[in-house]
Amino acid sequence: MPDTAALLAAASEQQGLGNALRILLIAGAALLAWFLLRGYRGNGADDHDND
């Protein structure tokens, strides 16, 4: 994770805070999508294994 922090710091120094916030929003959206899709995938497989 230190590499990510260094990249965010470099991006914020060059263009201000806008690019860093944009990166954080994209990463947060990707994490949220992964979390939601992981939950939906697990529901279908568990129903057949418990019979």
N, C-alpha and C positions, 0 to 999 in steps of 0.2 A: 503493500500500500504506500510506502514512501515515494515510489515512482509516480503514483497518481497525484499525490499531494504536490510534488515538484512540477508536474505538468499543469496542474491548476494554478499554481503560483506564477508560472511563466506566462500562462494565458492571461491572467489578470493583470500582470505588469505591462503587457504589450497593448491590450485594447481596453483596459478598464475591467470592471466587474461583469460586464455583459456576457462575454464568452464563457467565463467560469460558471455563471448561473445557467447558461444554456446547456453546458456539459452536465451539470448536476441534474437539471430537469430531464434530460434525455436518459441519463443513467437511472434516475428514479422511476421513470416511466417503464424502462426495460425491466427493472427489478419487480415492479408491481405486476406487469404482464406475466412475467415468469411465475410469480407467486400464485396468481389467479389461475393460470393454465395448469400448473402443477396440481392444484386442488381439484380441478374438474377432471383431470386424467385419472386420479386415484379413485374417484367415486364409481366409475364403471367397472373397473377391474375387481374391486373388493366384493361386489354383489355376487359374483359367480363363484368365488373361492369359498364362501361361507356356507354353501348348500350342504 
